[in-house]
Amino acid sequence: MTSRPPRESLAQILGGRRGAIDASIPPAAFVLGWLIAGQSIAWGSGVAIGVAVLLGGYRVARGDKARAVVVSLAAVIAAALIALHTGRAEDFFLIQLLSNVASALLWAASIVVRWPLLGVVVGLVIGQKTRWRRDPALLRAYSRASWVWVFLQYTLRVAVYGSLWWSGQVVALGIARTVLSWPLVAVTVAVSGWVLYRTLPPDHPGLRVVEENEDPSDSEPGGLPRT
């Protein structure tokens, strides 16, 4: 009898710790510069952009893709310009708040239309593309696990960032931006991975194998079977 190889964890497949950590450094630099310079948005913005440039240069030198570095730098510059334009330091975090609102809506919509984004991401990472949709068990599991990302990551961030932004808590926003980056991503990956494998049948071969044993239309949006 051939033993089945152990299933990969979702964290092993997705990775991504470095990117989440890097994204939290420029906002922390903004708050630090803002505080040291007597709550000067200009100084805070300059420090954040400077740190983003140095971090980007380091990543390019290490072999990272220049396009990803440029996108990250552009996001920091845009955040700084918004804060400078409005004269409100908390608006440095406005793009982050709005992007999480958009992400929550996009992930929820993807589940409803039966293209759960967790499945899309994992399928691309492991080279499976969209073949996982032909396996009703995988489609159902990805749908249920994607709800974890909607509520545990994006909706939680919106609630925290939104309340702090509304009350003008700049330092707290900087702290929240750090805590709700990689630590929250790690928790979300772990919980969604648990839901994913909990939903799959015990005898399912895993994420890399597609079992086309029934029509995916036999499941309702969100991974619930039709009755």
Phi, psi and chi 1 to 4 in degrees:
 res  aa     phi    psi   chi1   chi2   chi3   chi4
   1 MET       -  126.2 -179.0  176.8  179.4      -
   2 THR   -85.8  126.1  -56.8      -      -      -
   3 SER   -78.2  143.6   60.8      -      -      -
   4 ARG   -78.1  134.3 -170.7 -176.2  -59.3  -81.8
   5 PRO   -63.4  149.7   22.4  -32.7      -      -
   6 PRO   -62.0  143.7   22.6  -33.7      -      -
   7 ARG   -71.7  142.4  -73.0  174.1  167.9  175.6
   8 GLU   -72.5  144.4  -61.0  170.7  -82.4      -
   9 SER   -78.3  156.4   70.5      -      -      -
  10 LEU   -63.6  -33.7 -161.9   57.2      -      -
  11 ALA   -63.3  -38.6      -      -      -      -
  12 GLN   -64.3  -36.2  -70.8  174.2  -39.9      -
  13 ILE   -76.2  -44.9  -66.2  173.8      -      -
  14 LEU   -84.2  -41.0  -65.1  178.8      -      -
  15 GLY    59.8 -138.0      -      -      -      -
  16 GLY    91.3    7.4      -      -      -      -
  17 ARG   -61.6  -43.7  174.8 -173.4  -59.3 -171.8
  18 ARG   -61.1  -43.7 -174.8  173.4   64.4 -170.5
  19 GLY   -64.0  -39.1      -      -      -      -
  20 ALA   -68.0  -38.5      -      -      -      -
  21 ILE   -67.3  -45.6  -67.6  175.6      -      -
  22 ASP   -58.7  -37.2  -73.6   -1.6      -      -
  23 ALA   -67.1  -23.1      -      -      -      -
  24 SER   -89.3  -10.4   66.4      -      -      -
  25 ILE   -74.0  -50.1  -65.5  176.8      -      -
  26 PRO   -58.5  -41.5  -27.7   38.0      -      -
  27 PRO   -60.9  -39.1  -26.1   36.5      -      -
  28 ALA   -63.9  -38.5      -      -      -      -
  29 ALA   -65.3  -37.0      -      -      -      -
  30 PHE   -60.8  -48.5  170.9   82.4      -      -
  31 VAL   -62.4  -42.6  173.8      -      -      -
  32 LEU   -63.3  -46.8 -175.5   61.0      -      -
  33 GLY   -64.0  -39.1      -      -      -      -
  34 TRP   -61.5  -42.4  178.2   75.6      -      -
  35 LEU   -70.6  -47.3  -74.0  172.6      -      -
  36 ILE   -63.0  -36.6  -67.6  175.6      -      -
  37 ALA   -89.9   20.8      -      -      -      -
  38 GLY    71.7   42.9      -      -      -      -
  39 GLN    61.8   43.0  -59.9 -172.6   -3.2      -
  40 SER   -92.4  117.1  167.4      -      -      -
  41 ILE   -65.1  -37.1  -63.0  176.0      -      -
  42 ALA   -61.8  -46.0      -      -      -      -
  43 TRP   -67.0  -43.0  -86.6   96.7      -      -
  44 GLY   -60.1  -42.4      -      -      -      -
  45 SER   -64.6  -42.8  -61.8      -      -      -
  46 GLY   -61.8  -42.5      -      -      -      -
  47 VAL   -64.8  -44.5  171.9      -      -      -
  48 ALA   -61.1  -45.0      -      -      -      -
  49 ILE   -66.7  -41.4  -66.4  172.1      -      -
  50 GLY   -60.7  -44.4      -      -      -      -
  51 VAL   -64.5  -40.7  167.5      -      -      -
  52 ALA   -62.9  -39.0      -      -      -      -
  53 VAL   -64.7  -46.3  169.6      -      -      -
  54 LEU   -63.0  -43.5  -68.3  174.4      -      -
  55 LEU   -64.3  -41.8 -171.2   59.8      -      -
  56 GLY   -63.8  -43.1      -      -      -      -
  57 GLY   -60.6  -39.9      -      -      -      -
  58 TYR   -64.6  -42.4  171.7   73.7      -      -
  59 ARG   -67.1  -39.5  -70.5  -54.2 -179.6 -164.3
  60 VAL   -64.6  -42.3  169.9      -      -      -
  61 ALA   -62.6  -28.3      -      -      -      -
  62 ARG   -83.8   -3.2  -62.9  -93.3  -62.2 -172.9
  63 GLY   102.7    7.0      -      -      -      -
  64 ASP   -71.0  159.9  -73.9   11.9      -      -
  65 LYS   -69.5  131.9  -66.3 -178.8  178.7  179.6
  66 ALA   -64.0  -33.0      -      -      -      -
  67 ARG   -62.2  -43.2 -177.6  174.5   60.7 -178.0
  68 ALA   -64.4  -38.1      -      -      -      -
  69 VAL   -65.9  -42.5  170.8      -      -      -
  70 VAL   -64.2  -41.5  170.0      -      -      -
  71 VAL   -61.7  -43.9  170.0      -      -      -
  72 SER   -63.2  -43.5  -62.8      -      -      -
  73 LEU   -64.7  -40.8  177.3   58.8      -      -
  74 ALA   -62.6  -36.8      -      -      -      -
  75 ALA   -64.7  -39.9      -      -      -      -
  76 VAL   -66.4  -43.7  174.7      -      -      -
  77 ILE   -63.4  -42.2  -66.8  174.0      -      -
  78 ALA   -62.5  -42.6      -      -      -      -
  79 ALA   -61.3  -41.9      -      -      -      -
  80 ALA   -64.9  -42.1      -      -      -      -
  81 LEU   -64.5  -38.0  -70.6  175.8      -      -
  82 ILE   -63.3  -46.3  -69.1  173.9      -      -
  83 ALA   -63.7  -40.6      -      -      -      -
  84 LEU   -65.8  -37.1  -72.3  167.9      -      -
  85 HIS   -69.9  -42.7  177.1   72.3      -      -
  86 THR   -84.9  -21.3   63.4      -      -      -
  87 GLY    75.3   16.2      -      -      -      -
  88 ARG  -117.9  117.0  -70.4  161.3   42.3   95.6
  89 ALA   -61.2  -34.1      -      -      -      -
  90 GLU   -64.5  -19.6   59.4  -92.2   29.4      -
  91 ASP   -73.5   -8.7  -74.5  -10.9      -      -
  92 PHE   -60.5  -26.4 -178.0   88.1      -      -
  93 PHE   -98.4    6.2  -60.0   89.0      -      -
  94 LEU   -67.0  -40.1 -173.1   56.8      -      -
  95 ILE   -61.6  -41.4  -70.4  179.3      -      -
  96 GLN   -62.0  -42.4 -173.0   65.5   25.7      -
  97 LEU   -61.4  -49.4  170.6   60.3      -      -
  98 LEU   -67.4  -35.4  -64.8  177.7      -      -
  99 SER   -66.3  -33.0   68.5      -      -      -
 100 ASN   -75.0  -32.6  -82.8  -82.7      -      -
 101 VAL   -61.3  -47.8  171.0      -      -      -
 102 ALA   -63.1  -39.8      -      -      -      -
 103 SER   -65.2  -42.5  -65.6      -      -      -
 104 ALA   -59.9  -45.0      -      -      -      -
 105 LEU   -66.8  -40.7  -65.4  173.9      -      -
 106 LEU   -66.4  -44.4 -178.0   60.9      -      -
 107 TRP   -65.1  -40.9  -83.6   70.0      -      -
 108 ALA   -63.8  -43.9      -      -      -      -
 109 ALA   -63.6  -37.1      -      -      -      -
 110 SER   -63.1  -33.9   76.0      -      -      -
 111 ILE   -69.8  -43.3  -59.5  167.8      -      -
 112 VAL   -61.8  -40.1  172.3      -      -      -
 113 VAL   -88.7    9.5  -60.3      -      -      -
 114 ARG    69.5   31.0  -55.8  176.7   56.4   72.3
 115 TRP  -127.8   59.4  -80.7   88.6      -      -
 116 PRO   -53.7  129.2   20.3  -32.6      -      -
 117 LEU   -65.6  -26.6  -80.7  177.3      -      -
 118 LEU   -62.5  -40.7 -176.0   58.6      -      -
 119 GLY   -65.0  -40.0      -      -      -      -
 120 VAL   -61.4  -46.4  174.2      -      -      -
 121 VAL   -64.9  -50.7  171.9      -      -      -
 122 VAL   -63.0  -40.7  174.0      -      -      -
 123 GLY   -59.0  -41.0      -      -      -      -
 124 LEU   -68.8  -41.0  -69.5  174.6      -      -
 125 VAL   -64.4  -42.2  169.7      -      -      -
 126 ILE   -92.9    5.9   65.5  177.8      -      -
 127 GLY    77.4   16.2      -      -      -      -
 128 GLN   -88.7  -16.1 -165.9 -179.5   65.0      -
 129 LYS    56.7 -122.6  -62.4 -177.1  179.6  178.4
 130 THR  -108.9   13.8   61.2      -      -      -
 131 ARG   -64.6  -23.7  -68.6 -167.4  -59.9  -85.5
 132 TRP   -59.9  -23.7   54.2  -89.1      -      -
 133 ARG   -68.2  -17.9  -67.1 -165.4   74.7 -108.6
 134 ARG   -80.5   -8.1  -60.5 -158.4  -66.8  -95.2
 135 ASP  -104.3  107.3 -174.8  -27.3      -      -
 136 PRO   -60.0  -31.4   19.2  -31.0      -      -
 137 ALA   -67.5  -42.5      -      -      -      -
 138 LEU   -67.1  -42.1  -79.6  176.5      -      -
 139 LEU   -59.7  -44.9  177.7   58.0      -      -
 140 ARG   -64.7  -43.3 -177.0  164.5   50.1 -110.7
 141 ALA   -66.5  -43.8      -      -      -      -
 142 TYR   -64.2  -36.1  -80.2  132.0      -      -
 143 SER   -64.2  -48.5  -65.3      -      -      -
 144 ARG   -65.3  -41.2  -70.0 -179.2  176.3  175.2
 145 ALA   -68.0  -29.2      -      -      -      -
 146 SER   -67.1  -29.3  -69.7      -      -      -
 147 TRP   -62.2  -28.3  -76.3  117.7      -      -
 148 VAL   -61.5  -41.5  176.3      -      -      -
 149 TRP   -67.3  -37.6  -71.2   75.2      -      -
 150 VAL   -60.2  -49.4  173.1      -      -      -
 151 PHE   -92.8  -45.4  -66.9  110.1      -      -
 152 LEU   -73.6  -33.6 -178.2   57.1      -      -
 153 GLN   -99.8  -65.0  178.5  156.2 -115.4      -
 154 TYR   -74.2  -45.8  -60.7  118.0      -      -
 155 THR   -66.0  -39.1  -57.4      -      -      -
 156 LEU   -61.6  -44.6  175.7   60.3      -      -
 157 ARG   -61.1  -43.7  -77.0  177.2  176.5  170.7
 158 VAL   -59.8  -43.2  169.3      -      -      -
 159 ALA   -63.6  -44.6      -      -      -      -
 160 VAL   -72.4  -53.3  173.7      -      -      -
 161 TYR   -60.8  -41.0  -66.5  158.5      -      -
 162 GLY   -62.7  -44.8      -      -      -      -
 163 SER   -67.5  -39.8   61.1      -      -      -
 164 LEU   -70.7  -38.9  -65.6  175.7      -      -
 165 TRP   -65.3  -42.5  172.8   80.3      -      -
 166 TRP   -61.8  -35.7 -175.2  -98.7      -      -
 167 SER   -92.9    1.5   57.2      -      -      -
 168 GLY    71.2   32.0      -      -      -      -
 169 GLN   -90.0   85.7  -58.9  -64.8  -43.0      -
 170 VAL   -67.0  -48.5  178.9      -      -      -
 171 VAL   -62.6  -43.4  175.7      -      -      -
 172 ALA   -63.7  -34.7      -      -      -      -
 173 LEU   -63.6  -41.7  -84.4  167.2      -      -
 174 GLY   -62.9  -41.4      -      -      -      -
 175 ILE   -66.1  -45.3  -65.0  172.1      -      -
 176 ALA   -63.2  -37.5      -      -      -      -
 177 ARG   -61.7  -33.9 -178.4   68.0  178.7   83.9
 178 THR   -77.3  -47.4  -59.5      -      -      -
 179 VAL   -65.9  -36.8  173.5      -      -      -
 180 LEU   -92.2   20.2  -60.4 -176.6      -      -
 181 SER   -97.8 -106.1   59.9      -      -      -
 182 TRP   -62.3  -43.3  168.8 -116.2      -      -
 183 PRO   -55.6  -43.7  -27.3   37.4      -      -
 184 LEU   -70.8  -37.7 -178.7   60.7      -      -
 185 VAL   -60.5  -43.0  171.7      -      -      -
 186 ALA   -61.0  -43.5      -      -      -      -
 187 VAL   -65.4  -42.9  172.0      -      -      -
 188 THR   -62.8  -43.8  -56.5      -      -      -
 189 VAL   -62.1  -43.3  169.7      -      -      -
 190 ALA   -64.4  -46.8      -      -      -      -
 191 VAL   -68.5  -44.0  174.9      -      -      -
 192 SER   -66.2  -33.4   61.9      -      -      -
 193 GLY   -65.2  -39.5      -      -      -      -
 194 TRP   -63.6  -45.6 -179.4   85.2      -      -
 195 VAL   -62.9  -41.5  171.3      -      -      -
 196 LEU   -58.8  -52.1 -178.2   66.4      -      -
 197 TYR   -75.9  -26.4  -75.1  118.3      -      -
 198 ARG   -67.6  -33.1 -176.9   77.2  173.2  177.8
 199 THR   -77.5  -34.1  -56.3      -      -      -
 200 LEU   -65.4  143.8  -73.3  175.2      -      -
 201 PRO   -60.1  148.7  -21.3   32.3      -      -
 202 PRO   -56.9  -30.4  -24.3   34.1      -      -
 203 ASP   -93.4    8.6   59.9  -14.0      -      -
 204 HIS   -70.9  138.3 -167.0  -81.7      -      -
 205 PRO   -71.9  -10.6   24.8  -35.1      -      -
 206 GLY   118.6 -179.4      -      -      -      -
 207 LEU   -69.2  -25.2  -55.5 -175.5      -      -
 208 ARG   -86.1   -5.7  -64.3 -177.3 -176.9  -88.8
 209 VAL  -117.9  128.4  179.9      -      -      -
 210 VAL  -100.6  125.9  174.2      -      -      -
 211 GLU  -109.3  107.9  -67.3 -167.8  -32.2      -
 212 GLU   -93.1   76.9  -57.8  177.6   51.3      -
 213 ASN  -109.7   -0.7   51.2    9.1      -      -
 214 GLU  -165.5  169.2   60.3  179.6  -85.8      -
 215 ASP   -76.3  126.7 -170.6  -19.9      -      -
 216 PRO   -58.1  -20.0  -23.6   32.9      -      -
 217 SER   -69.5   -6.3   63.2      -      -      -
 218 ASP   -78.2    2.5  -71.8  -21.8      -      -
 219 SER  -116.3  147.4  -63.2      -      -      -
 220 GLU   -79.0  159.2  -67.0  -75.8    1.5      -
 221 PRO   -55.5  141.1  -24.8   33.4      -      -
 222 GLY    92.2    3.1      -      -      -      -
 223 GLY    86.6   11.9      -      -      -      -
 224 LEU   -95.3  133.1  -60.3  178.7      -      -
 225 PRO   -67.6  147.3   24.9  -32.7      -      -
 226 ARG   -70.5  149.4  -66.6 -173.9 -172.2  -85.4
 227 THR  -115.3      -   55.9      -      -      -
